[in-house]
Amino acid sequence: MAGITNADFLNKVIPYGFNVATLGGYSLDNPTIEASEKIIERGRKEFVFPSDTIFRHIESEVASIKKAHNDVKVSANVRATTPQPIIDIGKIKDLDIVEINCHCRQEEILAVGCGQEMLTRRDLGDFISQVADNVDCEVSVKIRANVEGVDTSNVADIIENAGADYLHIDAMKKGVFEADWELLTEICDNTNIKVIGNNSVNSEENLIKMINTGVDGFSIARSVISGNLDFNIANF
Ligand SMILES: Cc1cc2nc3c(=O)[nH]c(=O)nc-3n(C[C@H](O)[C@H](O)[C@H](O)COP(=O)(O)O)c2cc1C
């Protein structure tokens, strides 16, 4: 989930010790697809597929990873303004996890109420429950921490109570180049949902800090994309 997370790329990096591979993020409905097209126009690389081809595309990406790495869980990170398109993707054969994107901070996505703007929705819990109640695969919710005006711990409770299986937190902290270790520790101490910690796992030192917060797992984006992962994650 950092610009180039398609099956070809994931199949190359999975052998470095990953047990979950995340495809996407994909925009699923007209408002988020139009927003993504605007993002492309201003030079950002994003994935845009027309709504009538996106299902088949993700299906074939999942199949490609499963063919090469049958023991790895495959997740798809998706954006939509309503639960139904996410539920549809959650029914893809062999997809293990559908991940609701409450994380993106691109203005065009925020303008249609998606990405981190989802964290301010009064019906956030209901949105997640509708997905969780209607798919057979697991449900993850990817959030950004420390969004202005949002109480991250409260959001974590809402996500747990809505029946999601994973809380995937980009524990970004304004003004520092490391994750918000204290917040992650607080959330791990006070929730029962599986917490996947994300942000700044770019060295063995930071990975140890991440593990010490009590997270159930961790994810890595930029260090994998840049090829700068200089430690063996299989050792942790
Ligand atoms: C170019 C770029 C594109 C990204 N696209 C997505 C995305 O589509 N969905 C998502 O959940 N996160 C996305 N992210 C965020 C990363 O998955 C990750 O949360 C963030 O980079 C912090 O983790 P890191 O320090 O391991 O890179 C993107 C990040 C970058 C740099």
The ligand as a Gaussian input file, in Angstrom:
#p B3LYP/6-31G(d) Opt

LIG

0 1
 C        2.894000       6.568000      -2.295000
 C        2.104000       5.960000      -1.172000
 C        0.846000       5.402000      -1.448000
 C        0.087000       4.846000      -0.403000
 N       -1.120000       4.275000      -0.675000
 C       -1.846000       3.713000       0.327000
 C       -3.111000       3.112000       0.071000
 O       -3.590000       3.085000      -1.070000
 N       -3.794000       2.567000       1.105000
 C       -3.290000       2.595000       2.394000
 O       -3.948000       2.107000       3.319000
 N       -2.093000       3.155000       2.666000
 C       -1.371000       3.697000       1.674000
 N       -0.156000       4.265000       1.957000
 C        0.339000       4.297000       3.346000
 C        1.257000       3.135000       3.680000
 O        0.587000       1.891000       3.518000
 C        1.721000       3.234000       5.141000
 O        0.599000       3.277000       5.982000
 C        2.587000       4.485000       5.392000
 O        3.506000       4.672000       4.349000
 C        3.345000       4.362000       6.731000
 O        4.014000       3.121000       6.831000
 P        5.602000       2.959000       6.478000
 O        6.330000       3.868000       7.417000
 O        5.892000       1.503000       6.660000
 O        5.778000       3.389000       5.046000
 C        0.618000       4.845000       0.921000
 C        1.885000       5.380000       1.183000
 C        2.631000       5.934000       0.153000
 C        4.000000       6.503000       0.481000

